[in-house]
Structure formats: structure tokens, C-alpha cells
Amino acid sequence: MPKRKPGRPRKTRKKTSKKSKRHLSKALAGIIMLAAVVFVAAVVVHYHGVQSRSIKRQAYSPSHKSPHRVPKFEVYPGEDIHVPKPIPGPKTAEPKTLPLVAIIIDDLGYNRALAKKFINMGASLTLSVLPHSPFQKMILREARLKGLETMLHLPMEPREYPRVDPGPGALLTSMSPDELIDQLNENLDALPTIKGVNNHMGSKMTAMSSQMYQIFSVLKKRNLYFIDSKTSADSLCRPSARLLKVRFAQRDVFLDHTMDPTIIKKQINKLIRIAMAHGQAIGIGHPHKVTYDILISELPRMKKKVRLVPASMVVHLVKESGGSG
């Protein structure tokens, strides 16, 4: 009978089994660790996405307290620009008719509460709205319900650009003709019920003849008027309007270039004097609480001396001589 060999194979099998278990344990631990890392990464990405969407919703939500970064309002000229007398309209057979005054409130679209105040003021104001602003649709809708006229407040490049940014939808002197017209049409399409346009900033752009001709050719096709905010003594808006036969006028007075109640009242008095001397005048104000407060307090007095009208009633075709058509 052969001798039985010692149980070496059995020991080898036991050792192999133990090694396999250790390798398997390590593999499982690695898989679990990898899964944990993937899970944590997924949670972080998901959380980041939720936060980003939340921030975006807050940024564009009309109910959010700080919906958008409010762009800079007008860059006022360093010195008073001489503004030629208003372009006279057709003579009326009624000599006792009150002179016409159009008051435009610029830079609307970023402050819902103040926009509502001006809309509900009970005066025939003209509201000029910045394109692609968070409350533009609300302003156009509510202004229409109140019978108020609206305009596009068209951002244009100032001399101070890029230090001063005119905001979304700006027309820049570096644009090609196609880029300029595409951006202008995009801005106009964003505000479909407007009757006219005036420039936001634009001290550099309004002095560029070829680009102003391009802009006015689009306004002519859409039958929109243009009012020059007159931020530059070198503005070529008037000759551009004459050449393209676009109804035109220009700002006579900035009401609130200095946000001081006394100065705003003086500017209103200046506006009334210009209207009484030339039959009409245009004043531009901005969505400041002090501007609203002074206007609401001065309305009864103003209505005794002038007739507040939409901007469309003080624009005219420009003759070669500078008169009306």
C-alpha cells in the first residue's frame, strides 16, 4: 500500500483561496471607493447646476429684488451744448392754443416700480425703453393700456467707450454695415409697439455719417421717427434725418442731469420758456424718484401753461433750410 503524501496540495489550495479573497476584497474596496467618488462628483455637479439655474432665474425673474445690473444712465455733455430752436410744425389757425411740450422718460426697463409710477402719473409722457431689459414687455403692455407712447432708447457708442458701456444691444462704430443693421433690427423687433427712437449715449456714433445714414434708412423703412438726445455738438442726426426724410426733433432740455429738486424745477421752467417762445419743446428725464416727485408736483402748473403731448406730435420732416416739411 503506497504511502500517503503529506497534505501539501491542500495547503496550497488554502493559500490560493486566501490570496484570491484578499484580491477580491481589494477589488471590491476599489470599486466601492470609485463609486463613492463618482457619486460625490455627481452630487456636486447637480448642486452646481441647480444653483446656476437658481441664480439665472433670480437674475431674470421680475419678482426678484435685484433683477439686473442697472446700466449707466446718460453720459451728459461736459458743457451745455447749443441746441437750435425747435423745428416748427404746421401753423395753427388757433393763436390761443397752448404750446406743445413732450416729456420723454429715458432708460426705462430696469426698475419696475418706478416705471409703474410714471405710467400711472396721469400725464401724456413718452416712455423710452432700453432694449433687452427685464421689464420691457411689461412697460410696453401697460403703457399701451394707458394710451402712452413708447420709444426704443437705442444704445449707441459714446466717446468714453469701453470705459462706459451703453449696455445690451449697443451699436458700435467698429461694426460692419451688416452687423450694425442686424443689431438695430434685433433691438427694434424686441419692442414691436414703439413709435420712434432716441439715442442712449451715442456721442461718438451720432457723429459718424455713414453709420447714421444706415440707421436712418432702417427707421425710414419702419416709419419710425427719431429724436436726437443731443449728447454731442458734433451730432449728424439732423442732416441724416433730412437726407432720409425721417421725422425728426431734438432734445431741448435735460430735466435731471443734476438730481437736485431745485435744479429740476429750474429745468422745467426753462422747458416751458422754450415752448412758449417757439411753439414746442422737448424735455428728457430719467427714472429717478426725485424726477417723479418733482414732475407730479409741477404737473398742475405745467398744464396751465403748456400742453403735454406724445413725442410724435413734435417731430417733423426737416427741410434744407431747417424748417418743417
C-alpha positions as CSV (number, residue, x, y, z in Angstrom):
1,M,0.0,0.0,0.0
2,P,1.5,3.3,-1.2
3,K,2.3,5.9,1.4
4,R,0.1,8.9,1.6
5,K,1.8,12.1,0.7
6,P,1.6,14.9,3.2
7,G,-1.3,17.3,2.5
8,R,0.8,19.9,0.7
9,P,-1.7,20.4,-2.2
10,R,-4.5,21.1,0.4
11,K,-2.3,23.8,2.0
12,T,-1.6,25.3,-1.4
13,R,-5.3,25.4,-2.2
14,K,-5.9,27.1,1.1
15,K,-3.2,29.7,0.5
16,T,-4.6,30.4,-3.0
17,S,-8.1,30.7,-1.7
18,K,-6.9,33.3,0.9
19,K,-5.0,35.3,-1.7
20,S,-8.0,35.3,-4.0
21,K,-10.2,36.5,-1.2
22,R,-7.7,39.3,-0.4
23,H,-7.5,40.4,-4.0
24,L,-11.3,40.2,-4.3
25,S,-11.7,42.3,-1.2
26,K,-9.2,44.9,-2.5
27,A,-11.1,45.0,-5.8
28,L,-14.4,45.4,-4.1
29,A,-13.0,48.2,-1.9
30,G,-11.6,49.9,-5.0
31,I,-14.9,49.6,-6.8
32,I,-16.8,51.0,-3.8
33,M,-14.4,53.9,-3.5
34,L,-14.6,54.7,-7.2
35,A,-18.4,54.5,-7.0
36,A,-18.3,56.8,-3.9
37,V,-16.1,59.3,-5.8
38,V,-18.4,59.2,-8.9
39,F,-21.5,59.7,-6.6
40,V,-19.9,62.7,-4.8
41,A,-18.9,64.2,-8.1
42,A,-22.4,63.7,-9.5
43,V,-23.9,65.4,-6.4
44,V,-21.5,68.3,-6.7
45,V,-22.3,68.8,-10.4
46,H,-26.1,68.5,-9.8
47,Y,-25.9,71.0,-6.9
48,H,-23.8,73.4,-9.0
49,G,-26.4,73.1,-11.9
50,V,-29.3,73.8,-9.5
51,Q,-27.5,76.8,-8.1
52,S,-26.7,78.1,-11.5
53,R,-30.3,77.7,-12.7
54,S,-31.5,79.3,-9.5
55,I,-29.2,82.3,-9.9
56,K,-30.2,82.6,-13.6
57,R,-33.9,82.5,-12.6
58,Q,-33.3,85.2,-10.0
59,A,-31.4,87.3,-12.4
60,Y,-34.3,87.3,-14.9
61,S,-37.2,87.0,-12.6
62,P,-39.4,90.1,-12.5
63,S,-40.2,89.5,-8.8
64,H,-36.5,89.3,-7.7
65,K,-35.4,92.3,-5.7
66,S,-32.3,92.9,-7.8
67,P,-33.2,91.6,-11.3
68,H,-30.3,93.0,-13.3
69,R,-27.4,95.3,-13.1
70,V,-28.9,98.6,-14.0
71,P,-26.9,100.2,-16.8
72,K,-25.4,103.6,-16.5
73,F,-27.9,106.3,-17.4
74,E,-27.0,109.1,-19.8
75,V,-23.4,110.5,-20.2
76,Y,-24.2,114.1,-20.0
77,P,-22.1,116.6,-22.0
78,G,-19.3,118.3,-20.0
79,E,-20.7,121.7,-21.1
80,D,-24.0,122.9,-22.2
81,I,-24.5,122.1,-25.9
82,H,-26.2,124.8,-28.0
83,V,-29.5,123.3,-29.2
84,P,-31.0,125.1,-32.2
85,K,-34.6,126.3,-31.8
86,P,-37.2,123.5,-32.2
87,I,-38.3,122.6,-35.7
88,P,-41.7,124.4,-36.0
89,G,-44.7,122.4,-37.0
90,P,-47.5,123.5,-39.3
91,K,-49.0,126.8,-38.2
92,T,-52.3,126.5,-36.4
93,A,-55.4,128.7,-37.0
94,E,-55.9,128.9,-33.3
95,P,-53.5,131.5,-31.9
96,K,-54.6,130.8,-28.3
97,T,-53.6,127.2,-28.4
98,L,-51.1,126.3,-25.7
99,P,-47.5,125.5,-26.8
100,L,-46.6,121.8,-27.0
101,V,-44.3,120.1,-24.7
102,A,-43.1,116.4,-25.0
103,I,-41.5,114.9,-21.9
104,I,-39.6,111.7,-22.6
105,I,-38.6,109.4,-19.7
106,D,-35.4,107.6,-20.8
107,D,-33.6,104.5,-19.6
108,L,-36.8,102.5,-18.6
109,G,-36.8,98.8,-18.3
110,Y,-34.8,98.0,-15.2
111,N,-36.9,99.4,-12.4
112,R,-40.4,98.1,-12.4
113,A,-41.8,100.1,-9.5
114,L,-40.6,103.5,-10.9
115,A,-41.9,102.6,-14.4
116,K,-45.3,101.9,-13.0
117,K,-45.2,105.3,-11.2
118,F,-44.5,107.2,-14.5
119,I,-47.1,105.1,-16.4
120,N,-49.8,106.0,-13.8
121,M,-48.8,109.6,-13.4
122,G,-51.8,110.8,-15.3
123,A,-49.8,112.8,-17.9
124,S,-49.1,112.2,-21.6
125,L,-45.4,111.2,-21.1
126,T,-43.4,109.3,-23.7
127,L,-41.6,106.3,-22.3
128,S,-38.3,105.3,-23.9
129,V,-37.3,101.7,-23.1
130,L,-33.9,100.1,-23.3
131,P,-33.8,97.0,-25.5
132,H,-33.4,93.6,-23.9
133,S,-34.2,95.0,-20.5
134,P,-36.1,92.7,-18.0
135,F,-39.3,94.7,-17.8
136,Q,-39.6,95.9,-21.4
137,K,-42.7,93.8,-22.2
138,M,-44.5,94.9,-19.1
139,I,-43.8,98.6,-19.7
140,L,-45.0,98.4,-23.4
141,R,-48.1,96.4,-22.4
142,E,-49.1,98.8,-19.5
143,A,-48.2,101.9,-21.4
144,R,-50.4,100.8,-24.3
145,L,-53.3,100.2,-21.9
146,K,-52.9,103.8,-20.6
147,G,-52.6,105.2,-24.1
148,L,-49.0,106.3,-23.6
149,E,-46.5,106.4,-26.5
150,T,-43.3,104.3,-26.3
151,M,-39.9,104.6,-28.0
152,L,-36.8,102.5,-28.3
153,H,-34.0,104.0,-26.3
154,L,-31.2,102.9,-28.7
155,P,-27.8,102.3,-27.1
156,M,-25.0,103.9,-29.1
157,E,-21.3,104.1,-28.6
158,P,-20.1,107.1,-26.5
159,R,-16.7,108.6,-26.7
160,E,-16.0,107.1,-23.4
161,Y,-16.4,103.5,-24.6
162,P,-15.3,100.9,-23.5
163,R,-14.8,102.6,-20.1
164,V,-18.5,103.4,-20.3
165,D,-20.7,100.6,-21.7
166,P,-24.0,101.6,-23.2
167,G,-25.4,98.2,-22.4
168,P,-27.1,95.3,-24.3
169,G,-27.9,95.9,-27.9
170,A,-25.4,98.8,-28.4
171,L,-24.5,100.0,-31.8
172,L,-20.7,100.3,-32.1
173,T,-18.6,102.2,-34.6
174,S,-16.5,99.1,-35.1
175,M,-19.4,97.1,-36.5
176,S,-19.7,96.3,-40.2
177,P,-22.8,97.5,-42.1
178,D,-24.4,94.1,-41.8
179,E,-23.6,93.8,-38.1
180,L,-25.0,97.3,-37.4
181,I,-28.2,96.7,-39.3
182,D,-28.7,93.3,-37.8
183,Q,-28.3,94.6,-34.2
184,L,-30.6,97.6,-34.9
185,N,-33.3,95.3,-36.3
186,E,-32.9,92.9,-33.3
187,N,-33.4,95.9,-30.9
188,L,-36.4,97.2,-32.9
189,D,-38.0,93.7,-33.0
190,A,-37.7,93.4,-29.2
191,L,-40.1,96.4,-28.9
192,P,-42.7,95.9,-31.5
193,T,-45.2,98.6,-30.4
194,I,-42.8,101.6,-30.4
195,K,-43.5,104.7,-32.5
196,G,-40.0,106.2,-32.6
197,V,-36.4,106.0,-31.4
198,N,-34.0,108.2,-29.5
199,N,-30.3,107.6,-28.7
200,H,-28.9,106.3,-25.4
201,M,-25.5,107.9,-25.1
202,G,-24.0,107.9,-28.7
203,S,-21.7,110.9,-28.6
204,K,-19.3,109.0,-30.9
205,M,-21.8,107.1,-33.0
206,T,-24.0,110.1,-33.8
207,A,-21.0,111.8,-35.3
208,M,-20.4,109.0,-37.9
209,S,-22.2,110.0,-41.1
210,S,-22.1,106.7,-43.0
211,Q,-23.4,104.7,-40.0
212,M,-26.1,107.2,-39.1
213,Y,-27.3,107.0,-42.8
214,Q,-27.6,103.2,-42.4
215,I,-29.5,103.6,-39.1
216,F,-31.9,106.2,-40.6
217,S,-32.6,104.1,-43.7
218,V,-33.9,101.3,-41.4
219,L,-36.0,103.8,-39.4
220,K,-37.5,105.1,-42.7
221,K,-38.5,101.6,-43.8
222,R,-40.2,101.1,-40.5
223,N,-41.9,104.5,-40.5
224,L,-40.3,105.5,-37.1
225,Y,-39.4,109.0,-36.0
226,F,-36.1,109.9,-34.4
227,I,-35.4,112.3,-31.6
228,D,-31.7,113.3,-31.0
229,S,-30.9,113.3,-27.3
230,K,-28.1,115.7,-28.4
231,T,-25.2,114.3,-26.4
232,S,-22.7,115.7,-28.8
233,A,-22.2,119.1,-30.5
234,D,-21.0,117.0,-33.5
235,S,-24.2,115.1,-33.9
236,L,-25.2,114.3,-37.5
237,C,-28.7,113.1,-36.7
238,R,-30.4,116.2,-38.2
239,P,-28.7,116.1,-41.6
240,S,-29.2,112.3,-41.7
241,A,-32.9,112.7,-41.0
242,R,-33.2,115.4,-43.7
243,L,-31.5,113.2,-46.2
244,L,-33.5,110.0,-45.5
245,K,-36.8,112.0,-44.9
246,V,-37.3,110.7,-41.4
247,R,-39.5,112.7,-39.0
248,F,-37.2,114.3,-36.5
249,A,-36.7,116.6,-33.5
250,Q,-34.1,117.1,-30.8
251,R,-33.9,117.5,-27.1
252,D,-34.1,121.0,-25.7
253,V,-33.6,120.4,-22.0
254,F,-32.3,117.6,-19.8
255,L,-34.6,117.8,-16.7
256,D,-32.5,115.9,-14.2
257,H,-28.8,116.0,-15.3
258,T,-28.4,117.1,-11.7
259,M,-30.6,115.3,-9.3
260,D,-31.5,118.3,-7.2
261,P,-35.1,119.3,-6.7
262,T,-34.4,123.0,-7.1
263,I,-32.4,122.4,-10.4
264,I,-35.1,120.1,-11.8
265,K,-37.7,122.8,-11.2
266,K,-35.5,125.3,-12.9
267,Q,-35.1,123.0,-15.9
268,I,-38.9,122.6,-16.1
269,N,-39.2,126.4,-16.1
270,K,-36.6,126.5,-18.9
271,L,-38.6,123.9,-20.9
272,I,-41.8,126.0,-20.6
273,R,-40.0,129.2,-21.7
274,I,-38.6,127.5,-24.8
275,A,-42.1,126.1,-25.7
276,M,-43.7,129.5,-25.2
277,A,-41.1,131.1,-27.4
278,H,-41.1,128.6,-30.3
279,G,-44.4,126.8,-30.0
280,Q,-43.0,123.5,-28.8
281,A,-40.1,121.9,-26.8
282,I,-38.8,118.5,-25.7
283,G,-37.6,117.6,-22.2
284,I,-35.8,114.4,-21.3
285,G,-35.9,112.9,-17.8
286,H,-34.8,109.7,-16.3
287,P,-36.3,107.1,-13.9
288,H,-35.3,108.7,-10.6
289,K,-37.6,109.1,-7.7
290,V,-36.8,112.8,-7.3
291,T,-37.7,113.3,-11.0
292,Y,-41.0,111.6,-10.5
293,D,-41.7,113.6,-7.3
294,I,-41.0,117.0,-8.9
295,L,-42.9,116.2,-12.1
296,I,-46.0,115.1,-10.1
297,S,-45.9,118.2,-8.0
298,E,-45.3,120.5,-11.1
299,L,-48.0,119.0,-13.3
300,P,-50.9,121.3,-12.3
301,R,-48.8,124.4,-13.0
302,M,-47.4,123.0,-16.3
303,K,-50.8,122.1,-17.6
304,K,-51.9,125.8,-17.3
305,K,-49.0,126.9,-19.5
306,V,-48.3,124.1,-21.9
307,R,-50.0,121.1,-23.5
308,L,-48.2,117.8,-22.7
309,V,-48.2,115.7,-25.8
310,P,-46.6,112.5,-27.1
311,A,-43.3,112.9,-28.8
312,S,-44.8,112.0,-32.2
313,M,-46.6,115.4,-32.1
314,V,-43.4,117.4,-32.1
315,V,-41.5,115.6,-34.8
316,H,-41.4,116.9,-38.4
317,L,-39.6,116.4,-41.7
318,V,-36.6,118.6,-42.0
319,K,-36.3,121.0,-44.9
320,E,-33.0,122.0,-46.4
321,S,-33.4,125.3,-44.6
322,G,-34.0,123.5,-41.3
323,G,-37.8,124.2,-41.2
324,S,-40.6,121.7,-41.3
325,G,-42.0,119.8,-44.2
